[in-house]
Amino acid sequence: MTEEQRTNDLIDMFLTPGWQHFIEEFSDVAASLDTLGGISSTKSLYRAKGKLDVLSLLLTYEDVVRLDETDI
């Protein structure tokens, strides 16, 4: 599979209702984690930061692929 085909396949996936549901659900999860109220220790702080980092990666994946698309 070429890089161009891979990118096209990903863009097709981004257009599906399933991808939109995925983004909506994980956006809600990210919003619920983006608070300091429930953090009671340094360990909890680092755990929440790690979760937010992963969610950020997932939620910006489409943007990254679309930026890469212009390089092909």
Contacts in CASP RR format, 6 or more apart in sequence:
PFRMAT RR
TARGET T0000
AUTHOR 0000-0000-0000
METHOD contacts of the structure
MODEL  1
MTEEQRTNDLIDMFLTPGWQHFIEEFSDVAASLDTLGGISSTKSLYRAKG
KLDVLSLLLTYEDVVRLDETDI
3 72 0 8 1.000
4 72 0 8 1.000
7 65 0 8 1.000
7 68 0 8 1.000
7 69 0 8 1.000
7 72 0 8 1.000
10 62 0 8 1.000
10 65 0 8 1.000
11 65 0 8 1.000
11 66 0 8 1.000
11 69 0 8 1.000
13 19 0 8 1.000
14 62 0 8 1.000
14 65 0 8 1.000
14 66 0 8 1.000
19 62 0 8 1.000
23 59 0 8 1.000
23 62 0 8 1.000
26 55 0 8 1.000
26 58 0 8 1.000
26 59 0 8 1.000
27 59 0 8 1.000
29 55 0 8 1.000
30 52 0 8 1.000
30 55 0 8 1.000
30 56 0 8 1.000
30 59 0 8 1.000
33 48 0 8 1.000
33 51 0 8 1.000
33 52 0 8 1.000
33 55 0 8 1.000
34 52 0 8 1.000
38 44 0 8 1.000
39 45 0 8 1.000
39 48 0 8 1.000
END
